Amino acid sequence: MHQHRGNPDGGSVLRARYESFGGIVCWTEPPALLHVDRQFMRELGYAESPLWQQESGVLSAPTEVHLSITNNCPMHCRHCYMDSGSGADSELSTEAIKRTVRSMADAGVFHVALGGGEPFSRSDCLEIARYCREVGLVPNITTNGFYMTETLARECSVFGQVNVSMDAATGPSQSVRGHEGFAVGDRALRLLRGQDVSTGTNCVLTRYNYDHIPELVEYASGLGLSNILFLRFKPSGRALPLYGSNRLTPEQGRELVPLLIGLAGKTKVRLHVDCSFAPLVYCHEPDPTPCSFLSFLGCVAGDVLAGVTPAGRLNACSFCPDDAGPAERIGELWHASPHFDRFRRWPDHAPEPCRSCRYLQICRGGCHVVAESVTDDFGAPDPECPRVVSFATERSRNG
Amino acid sequence: MAEGRILRVQLDYNPNSSSMSGASLDFSWLLWFALGAAGGGAVAFGATRPAIAALETASYDAGSLERERRLALSFHVEKLKQFPGMAGEPGLAAELRRIDSGLQLSDLARMVEEQDVRVTMIGPAIDAPDRTER
């Protein structure tokens, strides 16, 4: 990893790492990770790399790791995908987490998203974040806001961004979470904004809070939040038995993208959906070329993303129930573990209707964690994809 | 020697204040061009250093845009008011003229002012041919 290289043309590279195709550069202005070819790296002043003698379809490391540092959480949301509650004896010590963070930095990771459970339930959470900065990683965090105080909010300047989980702007959050979490999240958000910390919110979408999306966007806009990340309801943890009754209805799934596009045009808050929503985006048939170029991609597990469990196990995605091994060995396991290969190679063995879909290489079959949980088959197509639903209906009709 | 190319952009990332969106899809740009949803083909611009913009700008055209001789360019809309208006940013304005996007600078300036967005450039980026001349 190379750091702080100036550039005579005005922009600058904060950090960069080599890849077989050239490299990934972390650009300061505008803020972006650019995947560039070998010639581009030469133009930036980087020397030839042995990696350039290789042809590899796999990145040298993830660009982002979701690091869950505890399973402890005081909120006990009924849809928690981690089944969080009490901490476990197997959770890593401060020093072990630092070793893991160090191994991520050595591998070339750019960003770490701390999560849990409730990460601030660990007294060393800020120490871990500061260590991330020390080794050149940008730490971000997702919190429910339960432990937020004015003092803690001030300390949160160490993070690149703090996202507070909030599943609706008002009452409906109770129907999602099983308790009234709005007041907790709202208080945290206001404290963070009071300290001018870059802040957003995460919202797990269900059929019950779907109609309240505009209210949440308006609320976020009023508070000056930078973004809302809408997360799909995943059948894992405590959410597993609730999946069928809480996931978006097929109609809501088809309407989601037009709804968000309409709202995005009226607000300064950036609206995101997680990569599991890709089938609900591509069913609207956007031009695939710019989508690919701008990384508007389906499942990025094992591509730019990896996860680490509170016990320090490395996996392709934080929703994934199995793992590749100890996260401290990320540099080795990223390339050697079949755990990642099955995510990366999913399109190679895609069944119909994905196989003949022109979005296969960017949609990547939607969310494999959802598919495996619902069908017991990791290779199955995403059951919420409208195209998959139509295909199954047609096949059923034809006997 | 051929000029270097950008192969892929993760625009969501901010090196100092990441938006935590490595695994997410950002509708801020999708709004403008991927679905052609912005007023029948609005154009916005991605961001990068002048040297990148000095390479040819990547262009994508949707059917309706092509008929109107407009280009749908790769772009990124940030919510920071870095550019109060095109007139105040001569370098950017020059780039826009060079691109000859078919979109009037005054339109863009109004968009920047009314929506309080930052509009910067990106390109070229992909193997797709520049369709400016079509």
Interface residues (C-beta under 8 A of the other chain):
Chain A: N7 D9 G10 G11 L14 R15 F21 G22 C26 W27 T28 E29 P30 P31 A32 L33 L34 H35 V36 D37 R38 Q39 F40 M41 R42 E43 L44 T63 E64 F110 H111 A113 V138 N140 T142 G160 Q161 N163 S198 G200 S226 N227 L229 V257 P258 L260 I261 A264 G265 K268 V269 R270 L271 H272 V273 D274 C275 F277 A278 V281 H284 P286 D287 T289 P290 C291 S292 F293 L294 S295 F296 L297 V300 A301 V304 L305 C317
Chain B: M1 A2 E3 G4 R5 I6 L7 R8 V9 Q10 L11 D12 Y13 N14 P15 N16 S17 S18 S19 M20 S21 G22 A23 S24 L25 D26 F27 S28 W29 L30 L31 F33 A34 L35 A37 A38 G46 A47 T48 R49 P50 A51 I52 A54 A58 Y60 A62 A72 S74 H76 E78 K79 D116 V117 T120 I122 A125 I126 A128
